[in-house]
Amino acid sequence: MSLAWIVCFSMIWTSLSNDPQEVITVKQGEDVTLQCWGFADAPIELLEWSRPELTDYVFYYREQRSYEKYQHPSYKGRVKLRDPEMKNGDVSVILKEVTFNDTGRYECLVATRRTRDKRSSIIVRVEQTTNDTSGGGKTERENRDVGGNMEREKWRVGQIAAIVITVIVATALFFLFGVVVAKVGQQVHY
């Protein structure tokens, strides 16, 4: 029975100890660097910067060049590699003149021929630079908090789901263990 408790505890501990992605806060109209590192010793074959809610890419690179035709329209002409030569595996991009619509999670995928794919993600929060004094819109703080609160809430939901699944698995293991012990006990008595 103690093995099931150890498995249960380790699954809960792992789910709670995972930190959320890096969060970058930037003011509306500024440029932001989305950092991602590939492999320093292998040429980059594929680089994809994306957002989960978009079907097109934020930035797409393949066969030693970027392809603007695969970019979402709102990112065309606004994204470039920080280091066009991608020295030391630096596949970070610069997103120019961010708007409030740029708030969200960005995912980086890097692939080479010799290594496995490498993934990372960053959350960008965009702060508005002016207050809305008309009374009809949200305040600067409300606008600023929307992106961060959504990502924190998703992370919490993920943690809760992991805990619930862990409890279900642990309960099933306890039940199975009880059935096996009962069957062995019956066989020993006969």
C-alpha positions, 0 to 999 in steps of 0.5 A: 500500500505504501507504494501507491502512496509514494506514487500518488505523492510524487505525482502531486508534488511534480504537478505543483512544483512545475513553474508557469512559463516566463512572463514578460511585461511590456508597454503598448507601442514598445518592442519586445524580445521573445527569447528562445535558444536552439542548439549551438552545435547544429544548423537550424532546419526549422523555427516556428514561433506560434500562438495556440489560438492562431492557425498561422505563425508569428514567425516561420523559418525553414530552409535557411530563410523566413517565410512571411506568407505563413505569418498571421497578418497581424505579425507581417513586417513586425517580427524579425530574428534578433540574430539573423545568423542564429549564432550559438543557437539564438533563435529569439525574435523581436516583435515590434510595436506591440499592441494589446492584442499581442498579449498571450502565450508564444511558443517556440519550436526549434528543430535540426536534423541531428537532434530532437525538437526543442520547445519553450514558451513565453507569456507576454503581457501588454500594458496600455500607456494611457488611461481611458478617461471616457468611462466607457472602457476598462481601466489601464490596470484592468487591461493589464491584468487580463492576460496574466490572470487568464494564464494563471487561471489556466495554470491553476486549472491544470494543477487541479486537473493533475491532482484530481487525476492523481487521486483517481489513479491512487484510488484505483490502485488502492482498490486493485491492491485490495482485490489482489490481497483479498484473492491471495488471502482466499487462496491461502485459506483453501 
